[in-house]
Amino acid sequence: MQMQEQEPPTLRRELRFWEAIALSIAVMAPTAAMALNGTLPATLIGRAVPLAFIFATVGVIFVAYAFVRLTSYFSHAGSVYAFSGVTLGPRAGFFAGWALLGTYIAFVAASTAEVGLFGVAFFQSTGIWDGAEWLLIALVAGVGMTVFAYGDIRAVTRSLLGLEGLSVTLIVILVIVIFVKLATGDAPRGQGFTADIFKVPSGTSLDTVATAAVFGFLSFGGFDGAAALGEETDDPTRNIPRAIAAAVLVSGGFYILVIIAQTLGFGTDAAGVKAFGGSSAPLGDLSRSYVGRGLADAIDLGATISAFAAALAAATAASRILFALGRDGFGFARLGQASSRTGAPAGALAVVMMAALAVTIVQRIVGTSAVNAFLYPGTIGVLAMLVAYIVTNVGAIRFLFVAARRAPLWQIVVPIIGIAFLGYTIWKNIDGTSFPYNRFPIVVGVWLIVGLSITVAFPALTRRIGESLAREVKD
């Protein structure tokens, strides 16, 4: 009697809407974003920082349109790999997937270093560990996130929601205290509410405001994370688009609210703007001024937890994309297989974590500080992400408006504006940057050229990708 060949283990469809949205929110890491991303816009446009984040939120809504529409048709672990592959062809699909894979690996490295950065701040401030070593904290976190990511995906997403929810709650408490003290005239320097935060300072150009908005946009990096759960979420063509849209809108509202609190909390006069722009930890500084050292320490701990959640979420998304590529013939067979015990893509996860932790270790060996070990791979990841987003939006235009009329023609302006926004963001990340940031576009360019070269050098892989996507993705 001939035995049937057993199908290899694959991903399990077991997530609900709230568990899908958790991945997108965790990759964005709202706590960590608000702990760092308001200071540079403050140096550019002063008291009008909230305007930058309002513009950034609107821009991201235009960019997210393509993801919301495409995920209502396609459900695939490869995210942009599948979206671009189906709409523009297998080479474009591999290119976009390769770009986003690089993004998420870089994000894992960046967020792991960020765990070390905020961990050192917490341990030293509380006196628990004087002279704390950020790399050791980061490596312990890396082991922890590997164990988490290998487990049941439901446990991972619920942990992400709980971890980020805890740290966001601490920030909300700080925001409430700031608003109450502003309203009652009890602010540290007598600050109060003012509409000046929505007025561009005289002598500030629109281009400067748009440049400041770029930093706001970076806070949304990874909003598409839920798309990588397309094969693990119930009713994905309904729940994934809702998760992506909700993640953008909820995070955008949170960012604007917190940035308003930070701007008013420091003050809108010259001294306040200087303090905000010069702060290395604005949430911690405001906590000490408005509440006390206890909340500042709690927020440092919350930011550490948020960074851990961000790295875990990025590792989860990266492993799904690499799993999808491996399943369709890229690399070795184990990349495209899932654990029979947990359903996690174990081989892909191992590659992602080894690559990301290697980046973190090398940075420490060459003497990179914790903050730069976060900023350097984070910037590289964002540049690769912007390219993947552009390809996806081009694919959405072709799929929705050219190949067939699947949406009202007037809506074509939405992805076009999104592409323009993405292109401008890339330009501002290249134009006039100093060393080493002016080298990062070269790093990303090399990564992208490698991806293109793979599709040219291995035509059989490209054919197999096309055949696989035709089977796996249903219109």
C-alpha positions as CSV (number, residue, x, y, z in Angstrom):
1,M,0.0,0.0,0.0
2,Q,1.5,3.4,-1.1
3,M,1.5,6.0,1.6
4,Q,0.4,9.6,0.7
5,E,3.1,12.2,0.9
6,Q,2.5,14.5,3.8
7,E,2.0,18.2,3.2
8,P,4.7,20.3,4.9
9,P,3.5,22.4,7.9
10,T,2.3,25.8,7.0
11,L,0.9,29.0,8.6
12,R,-2.3,28.7,10.6
13,R,-5.4,30.9,10.1
14,E,-6.4,31.8,13.7
15,L,-6.1,35.6,14.3
16,R,-8.9,38.1,14.7
17,F,-9.1,41.8,13.8
18,W,-7.6,43.0,17.1
19,E,-4.7,40.6,16.8
20,A,-3.9,41.7,13.3
21,I,-4.0,45.4,14.2
22,A,-1.6,44.7,17.0
23,L,1.2,43.9,14.5
24,S,0.9,47.2,12.6
25,I,0.8,49.3,15.7
26,A,3.7,47.5,17.4
27,V,5.9,47.9,14.3
28,M,5.2,51.6,14.4
29,A,6.0,51.6,18.1
30,P,4.0,54.8,19.1
31,T,5.7,55.1,22.5
32,A,9.2,54.9,21.1
33,A,8.2,57.3,18.2
34,M,6.9,59.9,20.6
35,A,10.0,59.5,22.8
36,L,12.3,60.7,20.0
37,N,10.6,62.0,16.9
38,G,9.4,65.4,17.9
39,T,12.7,67.0,18.7
40,L,14.1,67.5,15.1
41,P,10.8,69.1,13.8
42,A,11.0,71.5,16.8
43,T,14.4,72.7,15.6
44,L,13.0,73.3,12.1
45,I,9.6,74.8,12.7
46,G,9.6,75.7,16.4
47,R,6.2,75.8,18.0
48,A,4.4,74.5,14.9
49,V,5.5,70.8,15.4
50,P,1.8,69.7,15.6
51,L,1.3,70.9,12.0
52,A,4.1,68.7,10.8
53,F,2.4,65.6,12.3
54,I,-1.0,66.6,11.0
55,F,0.5,66.9,7.5
56,A,2.4,63.6,8.0
57,T,-0.8,61.8,9.0
58,V,-2.7,63.1,6.0
59,G,0.2,62.0,3.7
60,V,0.2,58.5,5.3
61,I,-3.5,58.2,4.7
62,F,-2.9,58.8,1.0
63,V,-0.1,56.2,1.0
64,A,-2.1,53.6,3.0
65,Y,-5.0,53.8,0.4
66,A,-3.1,51.3,-1.8
67,F,-2.6,48.8,1.0
68,V,-6.2,49.1,2.2
69,R,-7.6,48.5,-1.3
70,L,-5.2,45.7,-2.3
71,T,-5.6,43.7,1.0
72,S,-9.4,43.7,0.3
73,Y,-8.6,41.6,-2.8
74,F,-5.4,39.6,-1.8
75,S,-4.4,37.7,1.4
76,H,-0.8,36.6,1.4
77,A,2.1,36.3,3.9
78,G,4.4,38.1,1.5
79,S,2.6,41.4,1.8
80,V,4.0,43.7,-0.9
81,Y,5.7,40.7,-2.6
82,A,2.3,39.4,-3.5
83,F,0.6,42.7,-4.1
84,S,3.3,43.9,-6.6
85,G,3.8,40.5,-8.0
86,V,0.1,40.1,-9.0
87,T,-0.4,43.7,-10.2
88,L,3.0,44.3,-11.9
89,G,4.6,40.9,-12.5
90,P,6.9,38.5,-10.6
91,R,10.0,40.6,-11.0
92,A,8.4,43.6,-9.5
93,G,6.9,41.4,-6.7
94,F,10.3,40.0,-5.8
95,F,11.8,43.4,-5.9
96,A,9.2,45.0,-3.6
97,G,9.3,42.0,-1.2
98,W,13.1,42.1,-1.1
99,A,13.0,45.8,-0.3
100,L,10.5,45.3,2.5
101,L,12.4,42.3,3.8
102,G,15.4,44.6,4.1
103,T,13.3,47.2,5.9
104,Y,12.0,44.8,8.5
105,I,15.4,43.2,9.2
106,A,16.8,46.7,9.7
107,F,13.9,47.6,11.9
108,V,14.6,44.6,14.1
109,A,18.3,45.7,14.5
110,A,17.2,49.3,15.2
111,S,14.6,48.4,17.7
112,T,16.8,45.9,19.5
113,A,19.4,48.6,19.9
114,E,16.6,50.9,21.1
115,V,15.8,48.4,23.8
116,G,19.4,48.8,25.0
117,L,19.1,52.6,24.7
118,F,16.0,53.0,26.9
119,G,17.0,50.1,29.1
120,V,20.3,51.9,30.1
121,A,18.3,55.1,30.8
122,F,15.9,53.1,33.1
123,F,18.5,51.1,34.9
124,Q,20.8,54.1,35.5
125,S,18.0,56.5,36.5
126,T,16.6,54.0,39.1
127,G,20.1,53.1,40.3
128,I,19.4,49.4,39.6
129,W,22.5,49.0,37.4
130,D,25.1,51.8,37.2
131,G,27.2,51.5,34.1
132,A,24.6,49.4,32.3
133,E,25.8,48.0,28.9
134,W,23.3,48.6,26.1
135,L,24.5,45.7,24.0
136,L,24.0,43.1,26.7
137,I,20.5,44.4,27.3
138,A,19.8,44.3,23.6
139,L,21.1,40.7,23.2
140,V,19.0,39.5,26.1
141,A,16.0,41.2,24.5
142,G,17.0,39.5,21.2
143,V,16.9,36.1,22.7
144,G,13.5,36.9,24.3
145,M,11.9,38.1,21.1
146,T,13.2,35.0,19.2
147,V,11.5,32.8,21.8
148,F,8.3,34.9,21.6
149,A,8.3,35.0,17.8
150,Y,8.7,31.2,17.5
151,G,5.6,30.7,19.6
152,D,2.0,30.6,18.8
153,I,1.1,33.7,16.6
154,R,-1.9,34.5,18.8
155,A,0.3,34.7,21.9
156,V,2.7,37.0,20.0
157,T,0.0,39.4,18.8
158,R,-1.7,39.5,22.2
159,S,1.6,40.2,23.8
160,L,2.3,43.0,21.4
161,L,-1.1,44.6,22.1
162,G,-0.5,44.3,25.9
163,L,3.1,45.6,25.8
164,E,2.4,48.6,23.7
165,G,-0.9,49.3,25.5
166,L,1.0,49.5,28.8
167,S,3.5,52.0,27.6
168,V,0.9,54.1,25.7
169,T,-1.2,54.2,28.9
170,L,1.8,55.8,30.8
171,I,2.1,58.5,28.1
172,V,-1.7,59.1,28.2
173,I,-1.4,59.7,31.9
174,L,1.4,62.3,31.3
175,V,-0.6,64.0,28.6
176,I,-3.6,64.3,30.9
177,V,-1.5,65.8,33.7
178,I,0.1,68.3,31.3
179,F,-3.3,69.4,29.9
180,V,-4.8,69.7,33.5
181,K,-1.8,71.8,34.7
182,L,-2.0,74.0,31.5
183,A,-5.7,74.6,32.1
184,T,-5.3,75.4,35.8
185,G,-2.3,77.7,35.3
186,D,-0.1,75.3,37.3
187,A,2.5,74.6,34.5
188,P,6.2,74.8,35.5
189,R,6.8,78.1,33.7
190,G,3.2,79.4,33.6
191,Q,2.5,78.0,30.2
192,G,-1.1,77.8,28.9
193,F,-3.1,76.7,25.9
194,T,-2.5,78.6,22.7
195,A,-3.5,78.3,19.1
196,D,0.0,79.4,18.1
197,I,1.0,75.7,17.7
198,F,-1.1,75.7,14.5
199,K,0.6,78.8,13.0
200,V,3.8,78.7,11.0
201,P,6.4,81.0,12.6
202,S,7.2,84.0,10.4
203,G,10.1,83.4,8.1
204,T,9.5,79.7,7.9
205,S,8.9,78.4,4.4
206,L,6.4,75.8,3.3
207,D,9.3,73.6,2.2
208,T,10.6,73.7,5.8
209,V,7.3,72.6,7.1
210,A,7.2,69.8,4.6
211,T,10.7,68.7,5.6
212,A,9.6,68.6,9.3
213,A,6.6,66.5,8.2
214,V,9.0,63.9,6.9
215,F,10.1,63.2,10.4
216,G,6.4,62.8,11.4
217,F,6.0,60.3,8.5
218,L,8.9,58.2,9.8
219,S,6.8,57.6,12.9
220,F,4.4,55.6,10.7
221,G,7.0,53.2,9.3
222,G,5.5,49.7,9.3
223,F,1.8,50.6,9.4
224,D,1.4,47.9,6.7
225,G,2.6,45.2,9.1
226,A,-0.8,43.5,9.4
227,A,-0.6,42.7,5.6
228,A,1.9,40.0,6.4
229,L,-0.7,38.2,8.4
230,G,-3.0,37.7,5.4
231,E,-2.7,33.9,5.7
232,E,-3.2,33.8,9.5
233,T,-6.2,36.1,10.0
234,D,-9.8,35.1,9.8
235,D,-11.8,36.8,7.0
236,P,-8.6,38.5,5.9
237,T,-10.1,40.5,3.0
238,R,-12.3,42.3,5.6
239,N,-10.1,42.3,8.7
240,I,-6.7,43.2,7.2
241,P,-7.9,46.4,5.5
242,R,-9.7,47.4,8.6
243,A,-6.6,46.7,10.7
244,I,-4.3,48.8,8.5
245,A,-6.7,51.7,8.2
246,A,-7.4,51.7,12.0
247,A,-3.7,51.5,12.8
248,V,-3.0,54.6,10.7
249,L,-5.9,56.6,12.0
250,V,-5.5,55.6,15.7
251,S,-1.7,56.1,15.7
252,G,-2.1,59.4,13.8
253,G,-4.5,60.7,16.4
254,F,-2.3,59.6,19.2
255,Y,0.8,61.2,17.6
256,I,-1.0,64.6,17.1
257,L,-2.4,64.6,20.7
258,V,1.0,63.7,22.3
259,I,2.9,66.2,20.1
260,I,0.5,69.0,21.1
261,A,1.1,68.1,24.7
262,Q,4.8,68.1,24.3
263,T,4.9,71.4,22.5
264,L,2.6,73.1,25.0
265,G,4.3,71.3,27.9
266,F,7.7,72.8,27.0
267,G,6.2,76.1,26.0
268,T,5.8,77.9,22.7
269,D,8.2,80.8,23.5
270,A,11.8,80.8,22.4
271,A,13.0,79.1,25.6
272,G,10.4,76.4,25.4
273,V,11.1,75.6,21.7
274,K,14.9,75.5,22.5
275,A,14.2,73.1,25.4
276,F,12.1,70.8,23.2
277,G,14.5,70.8,20.3
278,G,17.5,70.2,22.5
279,S,15.9,67.4,24.6
280,S,17.2,63.9,24.2
281,A,14.2,62.4,26.1
282,P,11.3,64.8,25.9
283,L,8.8,62.5,27.5
284,G,11.2,61.9,30.4
285,D,12.0,65.6,30.8
286,L,8.3,66.5,30.8
287,S,7.5,63.7,33.3
288,R,10.1,65.1,35.7
289,S,8.7,68.7,35.3
290,Y,5.0,67.9,35.6
291,V,4.8,64.8,37.7
292,G,8.1,63.6,39.2
293,R,10.9,61.2,38.7
294,G,8.8,58.1,39.3
295,L,6.7,58.6,36.1
296,A,9.9,59.5,34.2
297,D,11.4,56.1,35.2
298,A,8.1,54.4,34.3
299,I,8.0,55.9,30.9
300,D,11.7,54.9,30.3
301,L,10.6,51.4,31.2
302,G,7.6,51.7,29.0
303,A,9.7,52.9,26.1
304,T,12.0,49.9,26.6
305,I,9.0,47.6,26.5
306,S,7.7,49.4,23.4
307,A,11.0,49.0,21.6
308,F,11.0,45.3,22.4
309,A,7.4,45.0,21.0
310,A,8.5,46.9,17.9
311,A,11.4,44.5,17.3
312,L,9.2,41.5,17.9
313,A,6.6,42.8,15.5
314,A,9.2,43.6,12.8
315,A,10.8,40.1,13.2
316,T,7.3,38.5,12.9
317,A,6.6,40.5,9.7
318,A,10.1,39.8,8.2
319,S,9.8,36.1,8.8
320,R,6.5,35.9,7.0
321,I,7.9,37.7,4.0
322,L,11.0,35.5,3.9
323,F,8.8,32.5,4.4
324,A,6.6,33.5,1.4
325,L,9.8,34.0,-0.8
326,G,11.2,30.7,0.4
327,R,8.0,28.8,-0.3
328,D,8.1,30.1,-3.9
329,G,11.6,28.8,-4.5
330,F,14.0,31.4,-3.1
331,G,16.9,30.2,-0.9
332,F,16.8,26.9,0.8
333,A,13.7,24.7,1.4
334,R,13.4,25.3,5.2
335,L,12.7,29.0,4.6
336,G,9.3,28.1,3.2
337,Q,8.3,25.7,6.0
338,A,6.5,26.4,9.3
339,S,6.9,24.7,12.6
340,S,4.6,21.7,13.0
341,R,4.3,22.6,16.7
342,T,3.6,26.4,16.7
343,G,2.9,27.2,13.0
344,A,5.7,29.8,13.0
345,P,8.1,30.0,10.0
346,A,11.0,28.8,12.1
347,G,13.7,28.7,9.4
348,A,12.9,32.2,8.1
349,L,12.7,33.5,11.7
350,A,16.2,32.1,12.4
351,V,17.7,33.9,9.4
352,V,16.0,37.2,10.2
353,M,17.2,37.2,13.8
354,M,20.7,36.2,13.1
355,A,21.0,38.9,10.4
356,A,19.5,41.6,12.7
357,L,21.6,40.7,15.8
358,A,24.7,40.5,13.7
359,V,24.1,44.2,12.6
360,T,23.6,45.2,16.2
361,I,26.8,43.4,17.4
362,V,28.9,44.8,14.6
363,Q,27.8,48.3,15.4
364,R,28.8,47.9,19.0
365,I,32.2,46.4,18.1
366,V,33.0,49.5,15.9
367,G,32.0,51.8,18.8
368,T,28.6,53.0,17.6
369,S,26.5,54.5,20.4
370,A,23.1,53.1,21.3
371,V,21.2,56.0,19.9
372,N,23.1,55.8,16.6
373,A,22.8,52.0,16.5
374,F,19.0,52.7,16.5
375,L,19.1,55.6,14.0
376,Y,21.5,54.1,11.4
377,P,19.6,50.9,10.6
378,G,16.3,52.6,11.2
379,T,17.1,55.2,8.5
380,I,18.3,52.5,6.1
381,G,15.1,50.5,6.7
382,V,12.9,53.5,6.1
383,L,14.6,54.3,2.7
384,A,14.0,50.7,1.6
385,M,10.5,50.8,2.9
386,L,9.7,54.0,0.8
387,V,10.7,52.2,-2.3
388,A,8.5,49.2,-1.5
389,Y,5.6,51.5,-0.8
390,I,6.1,53.3,-4.2
391,V,6.1,50.0,-6.1
392,T,2.9,48.9,-4.2
393,N,1.1,52.2,-5.0
394,V,2.1,51.9,-8.7
395,G,0.7,48.4,-8.7
396,A,-2.5,49.6,-7.1
397,I,-3.0,52.2,-9.8
398,R,-2.6,49.5,-12.5
399,F,-4.8,47.0,-10.8
400,L,-7.6,49.4,-9.7
401,F,-7.7,51.8,-12.6
402,V,-5.8,50.4,-15.7
403,A,-6.1,46.7,-15.9
404,A,-9.8,46.9,-14.9
405,R,-12.1,49.5,-13.3
406,R,-12.2,48.3,-9.8
407,A,-12.6,51.7,-8.1
408,P,-14.1,55.1,-9.2
409,L,-11.7,56.8,-11.6
410,W,-11.5,60.0,-9.5
411,Q,-9.8,58.0,-6.7
412,I,-6.7,57.6,-8.9
413,V,-5.5,60.9,-7.4
414,V,-5.1,59.3,-4.0
415,P,-2.2,56.8,-4.9
416,I,-0.7,59.5,-7.2
417,I,-0.5,61.9,-4.3
418,G,0.8,59.1,-2.1
419,I,3.6,58.4,-4.6
420,A,4.5,62.1,-4.7
421,F,4.6,62.2,-0.9
422,L,6.9,59.1,-0.8
423,G,9.2,60.5,-3.5
424,Y,9.5,63.8,-1.6
425,T,10.3,61.9,1.6
426,I,13.1,59.9,-0.2
427,W,14.5,63.2,-1.7
428,K,14.6,64.8,1.7
429,N,16.4,61.8,3.2
430,I,19.0,62.2,0.4
431,D,19.4,65.9,-0.3
432,G,21.8,67.7,1.9
433,T,22.4,65.0,4.4
434,S,25.8,64.6,6.1
435,F,28.0,61.6,6.8
436,P,27.1,58.9,7.5
437,Y,23.5,59.5,6.4
438,N,24.6,60.4,2.9
439,R,26.0,56.9,2.6
440,F,22.8,55.1,3.6
441,P,21.1,55.6,0.1
442,I,24.1,53.7,-1.3
443,V,23.6,50.9,1.1
444,V,19.9,50.7,0.2
445,G,20.8,51.0,-3.5
446,V,23.2,48.0,-3.3
447,W,20.5,45.9,-1.5
448,L,17.9,46.8,-4.2
449,I,20.4,46.0,-7.0
450,V,21.0,42.6,-5.4
451,G,17.3,42.0,-5.4
452,L,17.0,42.9,-9.1
453,S,20.0,40.8,-10.0
454,I,18.5,37.7,-8.4
455,T,15.5,38.0,-10.7
456,V,17.7,38.4,-13.7
457,A,20.3,35.7,-12.8
458,F,17.6,33.1,-11.9
459,P,14.8,33.3,-14.5
460,A,13.5,29.9,-13.3
461,L,12.9,31.5,-9.9
462,T,11.0,34.3,-11.6
463,R,8.8,31.9,-13.5
464,R,8.1,29.9,-10.4
465,I,7.2,33.0,-8.5
466,G,4.7,33.9,-11.2
467,E,3.2,30.5,-11.2
468,S,3.0,30.3,-7.4
469,L,1.4,33.7,-7.0
470,A,-1.2,32.8,-9.6
471,R,-2.1,29.8,-7.5
472,E,-1.8,31.3,-4.1
473,V,-3.5,34.7,-4.7
474,K,-7.1,34.7,-5.9
475,D,-8.7,37.8,-7.4
